[in-house]
Amino acid sequence: MRRVFLTLVLAGFLFGVLNAQDKNVPTRVLFVADFSLSMGGKWEKRPKIAVLREALEKTVQKLQREHPEVEVGLRLFGHKSPKHWNDCRDTRLEVPIGKDNHKKISEKLNMYEPRGVTPLAYTLQQVRTDFPSSPGRNIVILFTDGAESCEGDPCAVLNSLRSRNITIKPFIIGINLDMATLNTLACAGGSVYNAEKEADLEVILQKITERIVALSSVTVELLDDKGRPVETNLPMIFYDATDKAVRYVFYHTFNAEGKPDTLYLDPVYSYDLVVYSTPSVSKKNIKLVPGEHNVIKVRVPTGYLETKLQNVTIEADVQGKLTPVVRDDKTQYLVDFTRPNDKRRYLARNYDLEILTLPTINIDNVNVSAAKTTKVEIPAPGVLILDVMYDGIGSILMKTKDGVQKIYEIPTRKRRQILALQPGEYIIVYKPNFAKRSMDTRTKTFKIVSNQSVRITLN
């Protein structure tokens, strides 16, 4: 079986939401290097292990020189037992994670020669114990020249780590590897690279470490219907695109110049952005470029919908008795519950309104236009004040042009009820529990007029 040289970079966070104050959490990088027997084989001009040692030593030294706050450690596997032993637990943390330890890492890299097998899954299982339990950016960079040689499943291990709230972000680098094979290790939603030459490894490692040590500057432009970045004052969340964990939570804001202000995000991750307009809008799989300013554009044209009761003179009596429900006009998904005489912000599109009164009123195809206010008038109801003297059963029926419609079942254990009813003619059908015959049913007819109250006693 053809052996190839791979680099797998796994970035794991042991905490949830990141915001500006989290920029001071420690960054910890654990290098996990493959010292299996095949690493002694020749790449272009030199053994693969020689290329790995040189690239790792330069990367660690440069990283700790330019970023002394970064903590670094080293785990090796396949370096203690000969291959014919088939030791699938051959892995050890050789240099614990700490600061200014590049010399110790260099010593350990040169102390051993390739000799064993490739227990990738077991090694990844042990990695979770190498980091302190305190919050931090815990990043793993794993090098291997081949696939799992034991019975473990690296992807299953990565999924298990994610289930323990350890988020895994891989970067995979292969040499002359067909993409089908390379993608078998891209099981945690990572980025895939292919190093065709020995010199490529150091270059790719440099790009990865740049992503590790720096936050990327970002502005989010919320565009109106004409493509102008003039929308603002909306909550937004950056989710990890791989495991959907919440990474950053912001309220979109303009700066003093009236432009979207600048955010700083970790470029190690790919993100799904959700802008919590009503309804929400999302943008998937956002990849940030380290060292450059990133602009994320999301189309969020909004307008306002104002619901208003017509000529209300009994507002105190109907407050809370009417509930306008806003639905998407195509899918009928629930968008919002609002209130009469309320003005709310929505995406510019068509909506259907269902006014939860008695009986229900439907107002279809209400258009909310960008940067405008759409007003919808709700017919003013009348009020029925209903006093129930005895337990029993009862219903309110409404006369319509097609006959009679039941609109309400009276909870007769509730002695006083105040109902908002649309104008029309009604019938109350009521039978107290002590009445044992259908002939004892009581009926009352009444008429509801807008802005007027009717009082009825059921006895």
Residue pairs with C-beta under 8 A, 6 or more apart in sequence:
3 38
3 41
3 145
3 146
4 145
4 146
4 174
4 175
4 176
4 177
4 181
5 43
5 48
5 145
5 174
5 175
5 195
5 201
6 143
6 144
6 145
6 146
6 172
6 173
6 174
6 175
6 177
6 182
6 185
7 141
7 142
7 143
7 144
7 171
7 172
7 173
7 174
7 193
7 195
7 201
7 204
7 205
8 141
8 142
8 143
8 144
8 170
8 171
8 172
8 173
8 185
8 190
9 139
9 140
9 141
9 142
9 169
9 170
9 171
9 172
9 173
9 190
9 208
10 124
10 127
10 139
10 140
10 141
10 142
10 158
10 168
10 169
10 170
10 188
10 190
11 137
11 138
11 139
11 140
11 167
11 168
11 169
11 170
11 171
11 212
11 268
11 269
12 131
12 138
12 139
12 140
12 161
12 166
12 167
12 168
12 169
13 137
13 138
13 166
13 167
13 245
13 247
14 131
14 133
14 135
14 136
14 138
14 165
14 166
15 22
15 25
15 135
15 136
16 165
16 245
16 246
17 246
17 247
17 248
17 249
18 247
18 248
18 265
18 266
19 248
19 249
19 250
20 264
23 215
23 264
25 135
25 136
25 137
26 69
26 71
26 134
26 136
26 137
27 67
27 69
27 70
27 71
27 136
27 137
27 139
27 212
27 213
28 70
28 71
28 72
28 73
28 97
28 131
28 132
28 136
28 137
28 138
28 139
29 63
29 70
29 71
29 72
29 73
29 97
29 139
29 140
29 141
29 212
30 72
30 73
30 74
30 75
30 97
30 127
30 130
30 131
30 138
30 139
30 140
30 141
31 56
31 60
31 72
31 73
31 74
31 75
31 105
31 141
31 142
31 143
32 74
32 75
32 76
32 77
32 123
32 127
32 140
32 141
32 142
32 143
33 52
33 56
33 74
33 75
33 76
33 77
33 109
33 142
33 143
34 52
34 77
34 78
34 118
34 142
34 143
34 144
34 145
34 146
35 49
35 76
35 77
35 78
35 79
35 112
35 113
35 114
35 115
35 116
36 77
36 78
36 83
36 114
36 115
36 116
36 117
36 118
36 144
36 145
36 146
36 149
37 78
37 82
37 83
37 114
37 115
37 116
37 117
38 48
38 114
38 118
38 145
38 146
39 47
39 48
39 49
39 52
39 78
39 114
39 145
40 47
40 48
40 49
40 113
40 114
41 47
41 48
41 145
42 48
43 51
43 175
43 198
44 197
44 198
45 198
46 198
48 145
49 113
49 114
51 198
51 201
52 143
52 201
53 109
53 110
54 202
55 201
55 202
55 205
56 105
56 109
56 143
56 205
57 102
57 105
57 106
57 109
58 202
59 202
59 205
59 206
59 209
60 72
60 102
60 105
60 106
61 102
61 106
62 209
63 70
63 72
63 102
63 209
63 213
64 70
64 72
64 99
64 100
64 101
64 102
66 213
67 213
68 99
68 100
69 99
70 99
70 212
70 213
71 97
71 98
71 99
72 95
72 97
72 98
72 99
72 101
72 102
72 105
73 93
73 95
73 96
73 97
73 98
73 101
73 105
73 130
74 93
74 94
74 95
74 104
74 105
74 108
74 109
75 91
75 92
75 93
75 94
75 123
75 126
75 127
75 130
76 91
76 92
76 94
76 108
76 112
77 90
77 91
77 92
77 116
77 118
77 119
77 120
77 123
78 90
78 91
78 114
78 115
78 116
78 117
78 118
78 119
79 90
79 92
79 112
79 113
79 114
79 115
79 116
80 87
80 90
80 92
80 112
80 115
80 116
81 87
81 90
81 115
81 116
81 117
82 115
82 116
83 115
83 116
83 117
85 116
86 117
86 150
87 116
87 117
87 119
88 117
88 119
88 122
88 149
88 150
88 151
88 152
89 119
89 122
90 116
90 117
90 119
91 119
91 122
91 123
91 126
93 126
93 130
94 108
95 101
95 104
95 105
95 108
96 130
97 130
97 131
97 132
117 149
117 150
118 144
118 145
118 146
118 147
118 148
118 149
118 150
119 148
119 149
119 150
119 152
120 142
120 144
120 147
120 148
120 149
120 150
120 152
120 154
121 148
121 150
121 152
121 153
121 154
121 156
121 157
122 150
122 152
123 142
124 142
124 154
124 157
124 158
124 161
125 152
125 157
127 140
128 161
128 164
128 166
131 138
137 212
137 266
137 268
138 166
139 212
139 268
140 168
141 205
141 208
147 181
147 184
147 185
148 154
154 185
154 187
155 185
155 187
155 188
158 168
158 170
158 187
158 188
159 187
159 188
161 168
162 168
162 188
162 242
162 243
165 245
167 240
167 242
167 243
167 245
168 188
168 242
168 243
169 188
169 189
169 190
169 240
169 242
169 268
169 269
169 270
170 185
170 186
170 187
170 188
170 189
170 190
170 191
171 190
171 191
171 192
171 193
171 208
172 182
172 185
172 186
172 190
172 191
172 192
172 193
173 192
173 193
173 194
173 195
173 200
173 201
173 204
174 181
174 182
174 192
174 193
174 194
174 195
175 194
175 195
175 196
175 200
176 194
176 196
177 194
179 192
182 192
182 194
183 192
186 192
188 242
189 241
189 242
189 243
189 270
190 242
191 270
191 287
193 204
195 201
195 204
207 290
210 290
210 291
211 267
211 268
211 290
212 268
214 267
214 290
214 291
215 264
215 265
215 266
215 267
216 264
216 265
216 266
216 267
216 288
216 289
216 290
216 291
216 292
216 294
217 262
217 263
217 264
217 293
217 294
218 262
218 263
218 264
218 265
218 288
218 293
218 294
218 295
218 296
219 259
219 260
219 261
219 262
219 263
219 293
219 294
219 295
219 296
220 236
220 252
220 260
220 263
220 273
220 275
220 296
220 297
220 298
221 229
221 260
221 295
221 296
221 297
221 298
222 229
222 230
222 231
222 232
222 234
222 252
222 260
222 275
222 298
222 300
223 229
223 230
223 231
223 297
223 298
223 299
223 300
223 301
224 230
224 231
224 300
224 301
224 302
224 370
224 371
225 301
225 348
225 370
225 371
226 370
227 299
229 259
229 260
229 297
231 252
231 300
231 301
231 302
232 252
232 253
232 254
232 260
233 251
233 252
233 253
234 251
234 252
234 275
234 276
234 277
234 300
235 249
235 250
235 251
235 252
235 275
235 276
236 249
236 250
236 251
236 252
236 273
236 274
236 275
236 276
237 246
237 248
237 249
237 250
237 273
237 274
237 276
238 246
238 247
238 248
238 249
238 250
238 265
238 271
238 272
238 273
238 286
239 245
239 246
239 247
239 271
239 272
239 273
239 274
240 246
240 247
240 269
240 270
240 271
240 272
241 269
241 270
241 271
241 272
241 284
241 285
241 286
242 269
242 270
244 272
247 265
247 266
247 269
247 271
248 263
248 265
250 263
252 260
252 275
253 260
253 261
254 260
254 261
255 261
255 262
262 293
265 271
265 288
267 288
267 289
267 290
270 285
270 286
270 287
271 285
271 286
271 288
272 282
272 283
272 284
272 285
272 286
273 282
273 283
273 286
273 296
273 298
274 280
274 281
274 282
275 281
275 282
275 283
275 298
275 300
277 300
277 302
277 345
277 346
277 347
278 335
278 336
278 344
278 345
278 346
278 347
279 328
279 333
279 335
279 346
279 347
281 298
281 299
281 300
281 347
283 296
283 298
286 296
288 294
300 347
301 347
301 348
301 370
301 371
302 345
302 346
302 347
302 348
302 368
302 370
302 371
303 345
303 346
303 348
303 368
303 369
303 370
303 371
303 372
303 373
303 374
304 343
304 344
304 345
304 346
304 368
304 372
304 373
304 374
305 326
305 338
305 343
305 344
305 346
305 351
305 366
305 368
305 373
305 374
305 376
306 342
306 343
306 344
306 373
306 374
306 375
306 376
307 324
307 338
307 339
307 340
307 341
307 342
307 353
307 375
307 376
307 378
308 340
308 341
308 375
308 376
308 377
308 378
309 315
309 318
309 322
309 340
309 341
309 377
309 378
309 380
310 377
310 378
310 379
310 380
310 450
311 380
311 450
311 451
312 318
312 340
312 341
312 380
312 451
313 380
313 451
314 380
314 382
314 383
314 451
314 452
314 453
315 341
317 383
317 418
317 420
317 453
318 340
318 380
318 381
318 383
318 420
321 357
321 381
321 383
321 418
321 419
321 420
322 339
322 340
322 355
322 356
322 357
322 378
322 381
322 420
323 337
323 338
323 339
323 355
323 356
324 337
324 338
324 339
324 340
324 342
324 353
324 354
324 355
324 356
324 376
324 378
325 334
325 336
325 337
325 338
325 353
325 354
325 355
325 356
326 334
326 335
326 336
326 337
326 338
326 346
326 351
326 352
326 353
327 333
327 334
327 335
327 351
327 352
327 353
327 354
328 335
328 349
328 351
328 352
329 349
329 350
329 351
329 352
329 364
329 365
329 366
330 350
332 352
335 346
335 351
336 344
336 346
338 344
340 378
343 373
346 368
347 368
348 368
348 369
348 370
349 367
349 368
350 365
350 366
350 367
350 368
351 366
351 368
352 362
352 363
352 364
352 365
352 366
353 362
353 363
353 364
353 366
353 376
354 360
354 361
354 362
354 363
355 361
355 362
355 363
355 378
357 378
357 381
357 420
357 421
357 422
358 381
358 396
358 398
358 407
358 408
358 419
358 420
358 421
358 422
359 398
359 405
359 407
359 422
361 378
361 379
361 422
363 376
366 374
366 376
367 374
368 374
379 422
379 423
379 450
380 450
380 451
381 420
381 421
381 422
381 423
381 448
381 450
382 420
382 421
382 422
382 423
382 448
382 449
382 450
382 451
382 452
382 453
382 454
383 418
383 419
383 420
383 421
383 452
383 453
383 454
384 396
384 417
384 418
384 419
384 421
384 426
384 446
384 448
384 453
384 454
384 455
384 456
385 416
385 417
385 418
385 453
385 454
385 455
385 456
386 410
386 416
386 417
386 418
386 419
386 428
386 455
386 456
386 458
387 415
387 416
387 455
387 456
387 457
387 458
388 394
388 410
388 412
388 414
388 415
388 416
388 417
388 458
389 415
389 432
389 457
389 458
389 459
390 412
390 432
390 433
390 434
390 458
390 459
391 412
391 413
391 432
391 433
392 412
392 430
392 431
392 432
392 433
392 435
392 458
393 410
393 412
393 430
393 431
393 433
394 409
394 410
394 412
394 428
394 429
394 430
394 431
394 458
395 406
395 408
395 409
395 410
395 428
395 429
395 430
396 406
396 407
396 408
396 409
396 410
396 419
396 421
396 426
396 427
396 428
396 429
397 404
397 405
397 406
397 407
397 426
397 427
397 428
397 429
398 404
398 405
398 406
398 407
398 424
398 425
398 426
398 427
399 424
399 425
399 426
399 427
400 424
404 427
408 419
410 417
410 428
410 430
410 458
411 417
412 430
412 432
412 458
421 448
422 448
423 448
423 449
423 450
424 447
424 448
425 445
425 446
425 447
425 448
426 445
426 446
426 447
426 448
427 443
427 444
427 445
428 442
428 443
428 444
428 445
428 446
428 456
428 458
429 441
429 442
429 443
430 441
430 442
430 443
430 444
430 458
431 438
431 440
431 441
431 442
432 440
432 442
432 458
432 459
435 441
442 458
444 456
444 458
446 454
446 456
447 454
448 454
